[in-house]
Amino acid sequence: MTESKIQTKEQATQQVKQWQSEGKKIVFTNGCFDIVHLGHIDYLEKARNLGDKLVLGLNTDASVSRLKGPSRPVVNEYARARMMSAFEFVDTVILFDEPTPKELIETLCPNILVKGDDYSIANIVGADFVIANGGEVKTVALVNGYSTTSIIKKIKDLD
């Protein structure tokens, strides 16, 4: 079952160390992934193609609410984690509740840290740590016209 890809920070840390000992490059990214759309799928596929394994830090429900407002998330954290783990290009999903994934990045020590090209490397949380530890920080092009916020607005406009 893909549910086994959902791991605690401790489990994921052991898994990442195992993969790295096998010479695999570990890619890390994070996000809310509330209502999954083409932009998410394209982004995650591109991120995974930068290395051998993709580790996804997924914001908890409480974290999403703090970031996006009280009406979010639309989809609860367990369902979001299951959906993310069902994608073949996602190897591990870890829920995190902190304001940023900094602590998770520093614990996992990925080889490659990835965000969308709406970020600059200078403002990616954890970039300094990854670079200082011999890793790389990259951005990938996002698909224009896709966002959870715009999907929610479109649905509301149907009323």
N, CA, C and O atoms as a DFTB+ gen file, in Angstrom:
636 C
 N C O
     1  1       0.836      -1.199       0.000
     2  2       0.000       0.000       0.000
     3  2       0.877       1.258       0.000
     4  3       1.924       1.312       0.645
     5  1       0.420       2.243      -0.730
     6  2       1.168       3.496      -0.785
     7  2       1.154       4.220       0.559
     8  3       1.986       5.097       0.791
     9  1       0.230       3.870       1.439
    10  2       0.165       4.492       2.755
    11  2       1.487       4.318       3.514
    12  3       1.826       5.135       4.370
    13  1       2.226       3.261       3.199
    14  2       3.507       3.021       3.877
    15  2       4.552       4.084       3.526
    16  3       5.579       4.185       4.197
    17  1       4.300       4.870       2.485
    18  2       5.217       5.970       2.144
    19  2       5.080       7.140       3.116
    20  3       5.968       7.990       3.183
    21  1       3.978       7.196       3.873
    22  2       3.785       8.257       4.858
    23  2       4.592       7.862       6.090
    24  3       4.309       6.852       6.734
    25  1       5.591       8.663       6.406
    26  2       6.507       8.303       7.482
    27  2       6.634       9.418       8.510
    28  3       6.367      10.585       8.224
    29  1       7.045       9.035       9.709
    30  2       7.395      10.029      10.726
    31  2       8.750      10.611      10.344
    32  3       9.450      10.080       9.482
    33  1       9.102      11.696      10.993
    34  2      10.411      12.310      10.734
    35  2      11.532      11.306      11.029
    36  3      12.519      11.239      10.296
    37  1      11.376      10.539      12.088
    38  2      12.398       9.563      12.470
    39  2      12.525       8.460      11.415
    40  3      13.632       8.094      11.018
    41  1      11.388       7.940      10.971
    42  2      11.406       6.893       9.936
    43  2      12.022       7.423       8.643
    44  3      12.843       6.754       8.015
    45  1      11.623       8.617       8.260
    46  2      12.127       9.204       7.018
    47  2      13.626       9.466       7.111
    48  3      14.350       9.276       6.134
    49  1      14.093       9.899       8.273
    50  2      15.526      10.145       8.454
    51  2      16.314       8.864       8.228
    52  3      17.337       8.880       7.542
    53  1      15.854       7.764       8.792
    54  2      16.522       6.471       8.583
    55  2      16.475       6.072       7.118
    56  3      17.468       5.587       6.574
    57  1      15.330       6.272       6.474
    58  2      15.177       5.910       5.070
    59  2      16.111       6.730       4.190
    60  3      16.768       6.185       3.303
    61  1      16.173       8.032       4.429
    62  2      17.045       8.911       3.647
    63  2      18.509       8.501       3.819
    64  3      19.249       8.434       2.838
    65  1      18.930       8.228       5.051
    66  2      20.313       7.784       5.296
    67  2      20.612       6.491       4.551
    68  3      21.699       6.325       3.998
    69  1      19.650       5.577       4.535
    70  2      19.820       4.304       3.818
    71  2      19.998       4.564       2.320
    72  3      20.928       4.047       1.699
    73  1      19.101       5.368       1.747
    74  2      19.201       5.687       0.323
    75  2      20.529       6.375       0.005
    76  3      21.170       6.054      -0.996
    77  1      20.941       7.318       0.854
    78  2      22.202       8.023       0.603
    79  2      23.390       7.081       0.705
    80  3      24.366       7.238      -0.030
    81  1      23.324       6.102       1.607
    82  2      24.416       5.127       1.718
    83  2      24.512       4.248       0.472
    84  3      25.558       3.663       0.189
    85  1      23.411       4.165      -0.262
    86  2      23.378       3.412      -1.526
    87  2      23.778       4.302      -2.711
    88  3      23.740       3.864      -3.861
    89  1      24.161       5.552      -2.424
    90  2      24.593       6.465      -3.473
    91  2      23.473       7.200      -4.184
    92  3      23.692       7.806      -5.233
    93  1      22.275       7.150      -3.619
    94  2      21.134       7.820      -4.248
    95  2      21.097       9.301      -3.860
    96  3      21.420       9.672      -2.731
    97  1      20.695      10.139      -4.826
    98  2      20.518      11.570      -4.564
    99  2      19.090      11.804      -4.097
   100  3      18.130      11.416      -4.762
   101  1      18.968      12.444      -2.942
   102  2      17.667      12.698      -2.328
   103  2      17.230      14.133      -2.610
   104  3      17.941      15.090      -2.304
   105  1      16.048      14.256      -3.198
   106  2      15.441      15.556      -3.485
   107  2      14.388      15.809      -2.409
   108  3      13.615      14.913      -2.068
   109  1      14.359      17.023      -1.880
   110  2      13.338      17.408      -0.905
   111  2      12.572      18.609      -1.426
   112  3      13.157      19.553      -1.956
   113  1      11.266      18.564      -1.270
   114  2      10.429      19.733      -1.486
   115  2       9.308      19.701      -0.467
   116  3       9.150      18.725       0.266
   117  1       8.538      20.761      -0.423
   118  2       7.451      20.819       0.559
   119  2       6.309      21.665       0.031
   120  3       6.453      22.413      -0.936
   121  1       5.175      21.526       0.691
   122  2       4.023      22.332       0.334
   123  2       2.765      21.846       1.010
   124  3       2.777      20.891       1.786
   125  1       1.661      22.536       0.693
   126  2       0.353      22.212       1.265
   127  2      -0.375      21.163       0.424
   128  3      -0.977      20.239       0.971
   129  1      -0.322      21.300      -0.896
   130  2      -0.959      20.370      -1.834
   131  2      -2.396      20.074      -1.423
   132  3      -2.793      18.922      -1.251
   133  1      -3.166      21.157      -1.271
   134  2      -4.533      21.056      -0.751
   135  2      -5.476      20.425      -1.773
   136  3      -5.957      19.313      -1.558
   137  1      -5.742      21.104      -2.861
   138  2      -6.545      20.513      -3.941
   139  2      -5.553      20.218      -5.065
   140  3      -5.048      21.134      -5.712
   141  1      -5.285      18.958      -5.286
   142  2      -4.238      18.560      -6.229
   143  2      -4.673      18.874      -7.664
   144  3      -5.790      18.562      -8.076
   145  1      -3.763      19.496      -8.405
   146  2      -4.048      19.887      -9.790
   147  2      -2.820      19.658     -10.661
   148  3      -1.768      19.250     -10.168
   149  1      -2.956      19.920     -11.943
   150  2      -1.881      19.692     -12.908
   151  2      -0.583      20.385     -12.504
   152  3       0.496      19.817     -12.668
   153  1      -0.674      21.594     -11.983
   154  2       0.525      22.308     -11.551
   155  2       1.315      21.529     -10.515
   156  3       2.544      21.486     -10.574
   157  1       0.615      20.907      -9.557
   158  2       1.279      20.094      -8.537
   159  2       1.969      18.884      -9.158
   160  3       3.128      18.597      -8.862
   161  1       1.249      18.186     -10.014
   162  2       1.787      16.964     -10.621
   163  2       3.026      17.288     -11.450
   164  3       4.045      16.606     -11.340
   165  1       2.940      18.320     -12.273
   166  2       4.066      18.718     -13.108
   167  2       5.271      19.097     -12.240
   168  3       6.395      18.676     -12.512
   169  1       5.033      19.880     -11.213
   170  2       6.090      20.324     -10.299
   171  2       6.779      19.140      -9.624
   172  3       8.007      19.065      -9.593
   173  1       5.988      18.224      -9.087
   174  2       6.559      17.087      -8.371
   175  2       7.325      16.147      -9.306
   176  3       8.368      15.615      -8.927
   177  1       6.819      15.941     -10.516
   178  2       7.551      15.122     -11.490
   179  2       8.897      15.760     -11.829
   180  3       9.917      15.074     -11.881
   181  1       8.896      17.073     -12.058
   182  2      10.147      17.769     -12.375
   183  2      11.120      17.686     -11.202
   184  3      12.315      17.466     -11.399
   185  1      10.613      17.862      -9.989
   186  2      11.467      17.786      -8.799
   187  2      12.097      16.397      -8.696
   188  3      13.302      16.275      -8.473
   189  1      11.295      15.366      -8.857
   190  2      11.791      13.982      -8.747
   191  2      12.848      13.681      -9.792
   192  3      13.788      12.933      -9.525
   193  1      12.706      14.252     -10.972
   194  2      13.664      14.003     -12.057
   195  2      15.033      14.627     -11.806
   196  3      15.973      14.369     -12.557
   197  1      15.158      15.444     -10.761
   198  2      16.450      16.040     -10.414
   199  2      17.327      15.101      -9.586
   200  3      18.513      15.367      -9.391
   201  1      16.744      14.005      -9.101
   202  2      17.493      13.064      -8.275
   203  2      16.916      11.674      -8.374
   204  3      16.208      11.344      -9.325
   205  1      17.229      10.854      -7.370
   206  2      16.798       9.450      -7.379
   207  2      15.557       9.186      -6.535
   208  3      14.776       8.285      -6.842
   209  1      15.373       9.970      -5.472
   210  2      14.235       9.789      -4.566
   211  2      13.677      11.164      -4.216
   212  3      14.429      12.117      -4.015
   213  1      12.343      11.257      -4.144
   214  2      11.692      12.518      -3.780
   215  2      11.038      12.385      -2.411
   216  3      10.163      11.545      -2.202
   217  1      11.477      13.225      -1.492
   218  2      10.917      13.301      -0.148
   219  2      10.085      14.576      -0.084
   220  3      10.567      15.667      -0.390
   221  1       8.827      14.419       0.318
   222  2       7.883      15.535       0.339
   223  2       7.491      15.879       1.766
   224  3       6.926      15.051       2.481
   225  1       7.795      17.105       2.176
   226  2       7.317      17.620       3.448
   227  2       5.938      18.214       3.222
   228  3       5.787      19.125       2.408
   229  1       4.936      17.721       3.922
   230  2       3.550      18.135       3.729
   231  2       3.050      18.865       4.966
   232  3       3.096      18.333       6.075
   233  1       2.568      20.097       4.762
   234  2       2.049      20.875       5.881
   235  2       0.846      20.184       6.518
   236  3      -0.032      19.679       5.819
   237  1       0.813      20.166       7.859
   238  2      -0.355      19.655       8.576
   239  2      -1.536      20.590       8.358
   240  3      -1.376      21.697       7.845
   241  1      -2.714      20.140       8.748
   242  2      -3.910      20.979       8.637
   243  2      -3.738      22.296       9.395
   244  3      -4.070      23.365       8.881
   245  1      -3.215      22.210      10.624
   246  2      -3.031      23.425      11.431
   247  2      -2.062      24.381      10.743
   248  3      -2.276      25.593      10.739
   249  1      -1.011      23.842      10.168
   250  2      -0.018      24.651       9.461
   251  2      -0.623      25.314       8.229
   252  3      -0.363      26.489       7.969
   253  1      -1.423      24.579       7.473
   254  2      -2.083      25.143       6.290
   255  2      -3.009      26.280       6.708
   256  3      -3.025      27.331       6.067
   257  1      -3.768      26.084       7.762
   258  2      -4.681      27.136       8.252
   259  2      -3.921      28.394       8.638
   260  3      -4.361      29.507       8.348
   261  1      -2.786      28.218       9.288
   262  2      -1.975      29.384       9.669
   263  2      -1.449      30.112       8.431
   264  3      -1.371      31.341       8.423
   265  1      -1.091      29.370       7.396
   266  2      -0.533      29.968       6.178
   267  2      -1.598      30.550       5.250
   268  3      -1.423      31.634       4.693
   269  1      -2.706      29.819       5.090
   270  2      -3.686      30.140       4.043
   271  2      -4.989      30.732       4.567
   272  3      -5.785      31.263       3.792
   273  1      -5.211      30.645       5.872
   274  2      -6.451      31.179       6.440
   275  2      -7.341      30.075       6.985
   276  3      -7.125      28.896       6.703
   277  1      -8.359      30.467       7.779
   278  2      -9.186      29.508       8.505
   279  2     -10.054      28.588       7.632
   280  3     -10.513      27.549       8.106
   281  1     -10.279      28.953       6.384
   282  2     -11.106      28.097       5.526
   283  2     -10.279      27.002       4.835
   284  3     -10.825      26.193       4.085
   285  1      -9.015      26.979       5.078
   286  2      -8.133      26.002       4.460
   287  2      -7.498      25.142       5.541
   288  3      -7.318      25.631       6.656
   289  1      -7.155      23.907       5.277
   290  2      -7.245      23.272       3.963
   291  2      -8.662      22.806       3.652
   292  3      -9.508      22.690       4.539
   293  1      -8.896      22.547       2.390
   294  2     -10.164      21.967       1.956
   295  2     -10.115      20.459       2.195
   296  3     -11.106      19.854       2.605
   297  1      -8.975      19.871       1.939
   298  2      -8.765      18.422       2.076
   299  2      -7.885      18.190       3.304
   300  3      -6.847      18.836       3.450
   301  1      -8.292      17.272       4.189
   302  2      -7.544      17.068       5.434
   303  2      -6.179      16.418       5.195
   304  3      -5.923      15.841       4.138
   305  1      -5.317      16.527       6.199
   306  2      -3.922      16.099       6.057
   307  2      -3.770      14.616       5.741
   308  3      -2.897      14.244       4.957
   309  1      -4.600      13.764       6.334
   310  2      -4.473      12.335       6.031
   311  2      -4.792      12.077       4.557
   312  3      -4.072      11.342       3.881
   313  1      -5.870      12.682       4.066
   314  2      -6.241      12.488       2.665
   315  2      -5.176      13.070       1.737
   316  3      -4.837      12.459       0.724
   317  1      -4.647      14.250       2.076
   318  2      -3.593      14.847       1.257
   319  2      -2.342      13.965       1.256
   320  3      -1.721      13.765       0.212
   321  1      -1.979      13.446       2.416
   322  2      -0.797      12.569       2.508
   323  2      -1.000      11.293       1.694
   324  3      -0.076      10.837       1.022
   325  1      -2.188      10.717       1.748
   326  2      -2.477       9.508       0.959
   327  2      -2.403       9.798      -0.534
   328  3      -1.841       9.010      -1.295
   329  1      -2.971      10.930      -0.956
   330  2      -2.921      11.278      -2.385
   331  2      -1.475      11.469      -2.838
   332  3      -1.075      10.953      -3.882
   333  1      -0.699      12.202      -2.060
   334  2       0.699      12.441      -2.433
   335  2       1.483      11.131      -2.483
   336  3       2.310      10.929      -3.373
   337  1       1.217      10.243      -1.521
   338  2       1.954       8.976      -1.482
   339  2       1.548       8.038      -2.616
   340  3       2.273       7.096      -2.934
   341  1       0.406       8.290      -3.217
   342  2      -0.049       7.437      -4.325
   343  2       0.706       7.732      -5.626
   344  3       0.722       6.903      -6.536
   345  1       1.324       8.895      -5.714
   346  2       2.086       9.220      -6.924
   347  2       3.381       8.429      -6.944
   348  3       4.112       8.393      -5.955
   349  1       3.664       7.792      -8.083
   350  2       4.875       6.968      -8.186
   351  2       6.145       7.800      -8.058
   352  3       7.187       7.271      -7.672
   353  1       6.081       9.079      -8.369
   354  2       7.269       9.929      -8.317
   355  2       7.508      10.532      -6.936
   356  3       8.479      11.265      -6.750
   357  1       6.644      10.240      -5.966
   358  2       6.858      10.647      -4.575
   359  2       7.251       9.395      -3.795
   360  3       6.515       8.408      -3.777
   361  1       8.416       9.445      -3.151
   362  2       8.923       8.262      -2.459
   363  2       8.617       8.245      -0.970
   364  3       8.488       7.174      -0.378
   365  1       8.499       9.408      -0.362
   366  2       8.199       9.502       1.065
   367  2       7.449      10.802       1.327
   368  3       7.752      11.835       0.730
   369  1       6.465      10.743       2.229
   370  2       5.705      11.921       2.655
   371  2       5.851      12.048       4.166
   372  3       5.660      11.085       4.907
   373  1       6.197      13.266       4.609
   374  2       6.338      13.530       6.042
   375  2       5.502      14.756       6.372
   376  3       5.691      15.819       5.781
   377  1       4.588      14.613       7.305
   378  2       3.798      15.758       7.774
   379  2       4.648      16.602       8.713
   380  3       5.367      16.066       9.557
   381  1       4.565      17.928       8.565
   382  2       5.254      18.805       9.503
   383  2       4.339      19.954       9.882
   384  3       3.546      20.433       9.072
   385  1       4.464      20.391      11.139
   386  2       3.565      21.399      11.689
   387  2       4.245      22.745      11.922
   388  3       3.574      23.734      12.216
   389  1       5.558      22.789      11.796
   390  2       6.301      24.013      12.040
   391  2       5.965      25.054      10.967
   392  3       5.454      24.701       9.904
   393  1       6.250      26.343      11.240
   394  2       5.949      27.395      10.261
   395  2       6.690      27.210       8.931
   396  3       6.182      27.590       7.876
   397  1       7.888      26.627       8.987
   398  2       8.661      26.354       7.776
   399  2       9.240      24.939       7.882
   400  3       9.238      24.349       8.962
   401  1       9.734      24.396       6.768
   402  2      10.334      23.054       6.812
   403  2      11.808      23.059       7.222
   404  3      12.498      22.055       7.045
   405  1      12.297      24.171       7.765
   406  2      13.718      24.310       8.105
   407  2      14.226      23.148       8.969
   408  3      15.243      22.531       8.652
   409  1      13.517      22.861      10.052
   410  2      13.932      21.790      10.969
   411  2      13.953      20.439      10.250
   412  3      14.869      19.641      10.450
   413  1      12.956      20.190       9.426
   414  2      12.872      18.935       8.682
   415  2      14.031      18.823       7.688
   416  3      14.644      17.762       7.566
   417  1      14.327      19.897       6.989
   418  2      15.442      19.903       6.039
   419  2      16.753      19.632       6.761
   420  3      17.577      18.851       6.283
   421  1      16.952      20.273       7.911
   422  2      18.197      20.089       8.662
   423  2      18.304      18.688       9.246
   424  3      19.410      18.183       9.434
   425  1      17.190      18.063       9.532
   426  2      17.210      16.686      10.033
   427  2      17.503      15.698       8.906
   428  3      18.302      14.777       9.075
   429  1      16.856      15.891       7.760
   430  2      16.983      14.945       6.643
   431  2      18.272      15.131       5.841
   432  3      18.818      14.166       5.307
   433  1      18.751      16.356       5.758
   434  2      19.959      16.689       5.001
   435  2      19.898      16.153       3.558
   436  3      20.714      15.319       3.164
   437  1      18.925      16.640       2.782
   438  2      18.793      16.167       1.404
   439  2      19.952      16.660       0.527
   440  3      20.635      17.628       0.862
   441  1      20.156      15.976      -0.595
   442  2      21.187      16.382      -1.541
   443  2      20.732      17.573      -2.381
   444  3      21.542      18.413      -2.774
   445  1      19.425      17.636      -2.650
   446  2      18.875      18.676      -3.511
   447  2      17.588      19.204      -2.878
   448  3      16.693      18.437      -2.521
   449  1      17.516      20.516      -2.750
   450  2      16.321      21.189      -2.233
   451  2      15.666      21.898      -3.412
   452  3      16.333      22.612      -4.162
   453  1      14.356      21.699      -3.576
   454  2      13.657      22.233      -4.749
   455  2      12.418      23.021      -4.337
   456  3      11.683      22.634      -3.429
   457  1      12.211      24.132      -5.030
   458  2      10.969      24.897      -4.938
   459  2      10.606      25.347      -6.345
   460  3      11.393      25.192      -7.279
   461  1       9.408      25.906      -6.489
   462  2       8.975      26.425      -7.777
   463  2       9.712      27.700      -8.131
   464  3      10.317      28.339      -7.271
   465  1       9.657      28.068      -9.412
   466  2      10.391      29.249      -9.849
   467  2       9.719      30.565      -9.446
   468  3      10.138      31.640      -9.875
   469  1       8.674      30.471      -8.617
   470  2       8.126      31.672      -8.002
   471  2       8.973      32.074      -6.786
   472  3       8.724      33.109      -6.169
   473  1       9.968      31.256      -6.448
   474  2      10.942      31.544      -5.393
   475  2      12.282      31.843      -6.048
   476  3      12.570      31.363      -7.144
   477  1      13.098      32.641      -5.364
   478  2      14.495      32.761      -5.765
   479  2      15.284      31.946      -4.745
   480  3      14.846      31.781      -3.606
   481  1      16.418      31.449      -5.142
   482  2      17.215      30.603      -4.245
   483  2      17.517      31.347      -2.941
   484  3      17.576      30.737      -1.873
   485  1      17.703      32.641      -3.031
   486  2      18.018      33.445      -1.841
   487  2      16.917      33.417      -0.784
   488  3      17.199      33.604       0.399
   489  1      15.653      33.184      -1.197
   490  2      14.581      33.183      -0.196
   491  2      13.941      31.810       0.006
   492  3      12.802      31.718       0.464
   493  1      14.664      30.750      -0.332
   494  2      14.174      29.392      -0.068
   495  2      14.656      28.964       1.310
   496  3      15.857      28.927       1.577
   497  1      13.711      28.642       2.176
   498  2      14.039      28.193       3.533
   499  2      14.885      26.924       3.448
   500  3      14.538      25.975       2.746
   501  1      16.001      26.928       4.180
   502  2      16.871      25.757       4.222
   503  2      17.966      25.748       3.175
   504  3      18.842      24.883       3.202
   505  1      17.929      26.709       2.240
   506  2      18.919      26.730       1.150
   507  2      20.337      26.840       1.688
   508  3      21.226      26.110       1.250
   509  1      20.555      27.746       2.636
   510  2      21.902      27.927       3.190
   511  2      22.424      26.629       3.799
   512  3      23.585      26.269       3.606
   513  1      21.561      25.928       4.535
   514  2      21.963      24.673       5.177
   515  2      22.342      23.622       4.132
   516  3      23.388      22.982       4.243
   517  1      21.496      23.447       3.123
   518  2      21.738      22.426       2.094
   519  2      23.040      22.723       1.351
   520  3      23.846      21.820       1.127
   521  1      23.245      23.969       0.973
   522  2      24.470      24.353       0.259
   523  2      25.696      24.151       1.146
   524  3      26.720      23.646       0.686
   525  1      25.593      24.548       2.425
   526  2      26.713      24.401       3.362
   527  2      27.091      22.937       3.566
   528  3      28.222      22.631       3.943
   529  1      26.148      22.041       3.319
   530  2      26.399      20.609       3.493
   531  2      26.649      19.905       2.163
   532  3      26.493      18.689       2.058
   533  1      27.035      20.670       1.156
   534  2      27.441      20.094      -0.119
   535  2      26.314      19.804      -1.085
   536  3      26.536      19.189      -2.128
   537  1      25.104      20.236      -0.757
   538  2      23.960      19.969      -1.625
   539  2      23.700      21.099      -2.598
   540  3      24.455      22.070      -2.666
   541  1      22.628      20.959      -3.345
   542  2      22.234      21.934      -4.348
   543  2      20.829      22.432      -4.055
   544  3      20.020      21.726      -3.452
   545  1      20.549      23.654      -4.488
   546  2      19.209      24.223      -4.381
   547  2      18.792      24.623      -5.789
   548  3      19.519      25.333      -6.484
   549  1      17.615      24.161      -6.203
   550  2      17.152      24.404      -7.565
   551  2      15.706      24.866      -7.557
   552  3      14.946      24.587      -6.629
   553  1      15.345      25.585      -8.623
   554  2      13.943      25.922      -8.827
   555  2      13.496      25.268     -10.134
   556  3      14.287      25.083     -11.059
   557  1      12.221      24.926     -10.187
   558  2      11.659      24.339     -11.408
   559  2      10.513      25.207     -11.897
   560  3       9.796      25.822     -11.107
   561  1      10.354      25.247     -13.200
   562  2       9.306      26.055     -13.817
   563  2       7.926      25.537     -13.431
   564  3       7.666      24.334     -13.451
   565  1       7.056      26.466     -13.082
   566  2       5.678      26.117     -12.740
   567  2       4.796      26.230     -13.981
   568  3       5.098      26.992     -14.900
   569  1       3.711      25.471     -14.000
   570  2       2.736      25.550     -15.079
   571  2       1.845      26.760     -14.809
   572  3       1.218      26.846     -13.753
   573  1       1.786      27.679     -15.741
   574  2       0.961      28.875     -15.565
   575  2      -0.522      28.524     -15.543
   576  3      -0.974      27.611     -16.234
   577  1      -1.262      29.268     -14.737
   578  2      -2.716      29.146     -14.743
   579  2      -3.287      28.114     -13.784
   580  3      -4.493      27.866     -13.793
   581  1      -2.439      27.503     -12.953
   582  2      -2.938      26.508     -12.004
   583  2      -2.554      26.900     -10.588
   584  3      -1.376      27.066     -10.271
   585  1      -3.558      27.045      -9.750
   586  2      -3.325      27.249      -8.322
   587  2      -4.572      26.796      -7.581
   588  3      -5.687      26.882      -8.095
   589  1      -4.365      26.316      -6.373
   590  2      -5.497      25.898      -5.550
   591  2      -6.414      27.084      -5.281
   592  3      -7.637      26.946      -5.317
   593  1      -5.832      28.239      -5.014
   594  2      -6.632      29.437      -4.741
   595  2      -7.538      29.770      -5.920
   596  3      -8.707      30.105      -5.725
   597  1      -7.012      29.681      -7.149
   598  2      -7.843      29.994      -8.318
   599  2      -8.923      28.938      -8.536
   600  3     -10.018      29.267      -8.993
   601  1      -8.640      27.689      -8.221
   602  2      -9.658      26.632      -8.329
   603  2     -10.782      26.887      -7.327
   604  3     -11.959      26.767      -7.667
   605  1     -10.423      27.236      -6.099
   606  2     -11.433      27.521      -5.074
   607  2     -12.294      28.715      -5.501
   608  3     -13.515      28.694      -5.343
   609  1     -11.649      29.756      -6.042
   610  2     -12.395      30.932      -6.506
   611  2     -13.363      30.549      -7.619
   612  3     -14.511      30.993      -7.630
   613  1     -12.907      29.737      -8.539
   614  2     -13.766      29.301      -9.650
   615  2     -14.978      28.526      -9.141
   616  3     -16.090      28.722      -9.631
   617  1     -14.772      27.660      -8.176
   618  2     -15.863      26.882      -7.591
   619  2     -16.860      27.819      -6.893
   620  3     -18.072      27.665      -7.044
   621  1     -16.344      28.785      -6.134
   622  2     -17.219      29.745      -5.443
   623  2     -18.031      30.574      -6.432
   624  3     -19.189      30.903      -6.175
   625  1     -17.419      30.906      -7.559
   626  2     -18.110      31.699      -8.586
   627  2     -19.234      30.927      -9.280
   628  3     -20.050      31.530      -9.978
   629  1     -19.291      29.607      -9.101
   630  2     -20.365      28.803      -9.699
   631  2     -21.700      29.016      -9.008
   632  3     -22.758      28.756      -9.582
   633  1     -21.641      29.490      -7.777
   634  2     -22.888      29.689      -6.993
   635  2     -23.825      30.665      -7.636
   636  3     -24.901      30.932      -7.102
